[in-house]
Amino acid sequence: MQLHLVFHILSTDIFLAYVQCFNVTPPDAASGLHGLKRAVRANGMPIGDVIPLAHICSPAHTIPHFGRAANPRLTSHTSYELSLEFWLNRYWNKQFYYSLCPS
């Protein structure tokens, strides 16, 4: 999931987050990295949800997957919004690596 917004319900101690979802693809044979594809509805709109902030347990390092040619509108500020596919970097830290490593 990609975190977009964290908010608080007034007069409560409840914190919520709006996230957008990804579909996970099998690991790439060469790199061993899992692929992520932005989950979208039939009309192309991203699939999102509101979840309790406490359900987010770890950040993840993702890398945009550009394919044969990158979108010319991509910048360091827009690459995560305009890209539809990403690599999930399992080598980011050892806890992340061991959780994604086949046993």
Secondary structure as GFF3:
##gff-version 3
##sequence-region A 1 103
A	DSSP	beta_strand	2	8	.	.	.	ID=ss1
A	DSSP	beta_strand	15	20	.	.	.	ID=ss2
A	DSSP	beta_strand	22	25	.	.	.	ID=ss3
A	DSSP	beta_strand	34	38	.	.	.	ID=ss4
A	DSSP	beta_strand	48	52	.	.	.	ID=ss5
A	DSSP	three_ten_helix	53	55	.	.	.	ID=ss6
A	DSSP	beta_strand	62	64	.	.	.	ID=ss7
A	DSSP	alpha_helix	79	82	.	.	.	ID=ss8
A	DSSP	beta_strand	85	88	.	.	.	ID=ss9
A	DSSP	alpha_helix	94	100	.	.	.	ID=ss10
###
